Amino acid sequence: MVDWGSSFGLAGLALVSASESIIQPVPPDLLVIPMSLEAGSSLELLAIFLVVTISSVLGSLGGYAIGLYAGRPIIGRFAKPSLSRRLDEILQRYGDAGVFIAAVSPIPYKLLAWTAGAGRMNLKPFVLAGIFGRGIRFGLQVLIIGYWGDEFMNHLDNPIFWIVVCLFSFLAFLPLNSWWKGLDSQSDNYLQQN
């Protein structure tokens, strides 16, 4: 999918980004990073950012429609029950901010879009949260890789860089993992109370 998408440039990026927000598992990041490294101007970087962000949000509308029309059965078919409960809890607890959290993080955005559609979330805040979340996620990638890509790539050979990355990742992982696991237990408590 990545090789195919990269052969079509920005159109391929748009297709991979939109389809990832609907159903397929290949993240557009796999195209954004090399395209940003190869970009020759700020205008090309802006085009990459706009294409990936807008097509991802437009694709999420397809995911929303899948949830709206196919409902919970489609979610149950493609997602583990614990993941489905966590996504429900994110939308229940955080609402629009839950969409933002999924849009900017590694939480499966397509499944959250399906869940939002199945729960008939208001479309306007869904789209706005997606634009902001995806804009930040892809904007940071394009900015860092596009402007500081060579310097960043040089750091990959430095063992100190990896020590710092591992330490930061470990420190970030502990509370995030606790929060993520807590979403499922809170869903269980909610179901038991009702």
N, C-alpha and C positions, 0 to 999 in steps of 0.2 A: 504494500500500500504506500509506504514512504517513497520507494523508488518511483513508483508510478506517479504519485503526487508531485514529486520534485521535478519530473520531466515536463510538467505543465506550468511551472512557475507559480505566479500568484493565483491563477485559476485552480491549479492543483491544491494549493494551500487552502483556498476557500472551500473546495469540495471536501478535503480531509477534515477541516475544522468544523464545517457544518454537519457532516455525517458523524463525526465523533460525538457531537452534542445530541445526536438522535439515537444512534444504535451501535456504531462500530467502536472497537476498543483502542485504536491507534491514536495517541494524542497528537495534536498539531505541533506540540513542542519539538517533535522530531524533525519537523520541517522549518519551524521558526528559527531554531538555533543555527543550522547551517546557512539558511538564507540570510540571517542577520550578519553572520561572519563574512559572507560574500558580498554584501551590499556595498555599493561604491559611493553612496551619498546619503545625506540625511533624508532626502525625498524618498529614496528607496526604502529606508528604515520606516518612515512614516507610512508608506504604502503597505508594508508587511504588517505593521501594527494595526492599521485600519481594517485590512482584509481579514486577518485572523480574528480580531475582536468582533467585528460586525457579523461575519459568517458564523462564528460560534454562537452568538446570541440568536441569530436567525435560525440556526439549527436547533437550538434549545426550544424554539417554538414548535418545531416538529416533534421533539420529545414531549413537550407539554401536551400536544394533540394526541400522541400515543396514549399518555396517561388519561387524558380526558375521555377518549373514546374506547380504549381497551380496558381501562381501569386497573384495579388491583390484581386481576388474574395475570396480566402481562408482567407486572412487577414481581409477583410470586414465582413466575416461570424463570426469570433471569437473575433474580437477586435472592441471596440467602435471607431467611426470615429475620435474622438478627440485623442485617444491613437495612432491610426494609423498615424495621422498627426504629432504628437509629435515624434514618432519613425522616420518618414521620415525626420523631421527637424534635429533630432540628427545626423542621417547619413549624411544629406546634409551639415550641419554646421561643424560637428566635424570629419566626415569620419571615419578613423580607430580608432581614440580616442573615437568616439561614441560607437563603439563595446566594447572598454575597459570600458567605463562608465557603459554600461548595464551589462557587465560581472561581475563587482565588486559591483554593487548596486542592490537594489530591483526592478529595471526596468525589466519587463518580457523579459528575455534573449531569450526565444524561439520565441517571436514575433519579436524581433529585428533581429534574424536569418532569419525568414521568410521574413522580410522587406529587409534585405541585399540580400537575394536570388532573390526576386522579382525585386530589383533594379540592379541586376547583379554586385554586388560589387566584386572587385578583391578578389579571394579566399585566397591568401597567407596572406595579411594583416588582413583579417577577422580572420583567424586561429591564427595568432600571437597575435593579440589583445585579442582574447579569452583565449589563454594560459596565457598571462600575467594577465589579469583581473581575471579570475577564479583562477589562481594560488595564487594571492594576497588574494582574498576573502576566499578561503578554507584554504590556508596556515595560515592565521591569526587565523581562527577558530581552526584548529588543534593545532597550537602552543599555543594559550592562554588556550584552554580547556585541551589539552593534558599535558601540563607542569604545568599550574597553576590552573587546574580545581577545585581542592579541596579548595584552597584559594579563588578562584572566587565564588564558591558555598557558602562559609561561608559569603561572603559579601551580599548575597541575603537576609540574615536575618537582616541586618543593615539598619535602616531607613535613615541614612545619605547617604548611597549608592544610595538609590532610589531618594532622593532629588537631588543629583548631576546628576544622570542619566536623570531625568525629566528636570532639568534645561538645561543640555547640549543638550538634544533632542529638546527642545523648541527653543533654540538658533540656532541649526542647521536646524530645520524645516523651520523657517521663510525665509531665503534666498533660500533654496532648493525648497520650495513650490512656491515661486515667479518665480524662474528660470523655473520650470516645467510648470507652467501655461503660462509663457511667450513663451514657445516653440510653443504652439497652436496658440497664437495670431500672432506670427511671421509667422507661416505657412499660416494663413489667409491672412496676408499682402502680402506674396509671391504669393499666388494664385490670389489675386486681381491685382497684377502688371503684371501678365502674361496672 
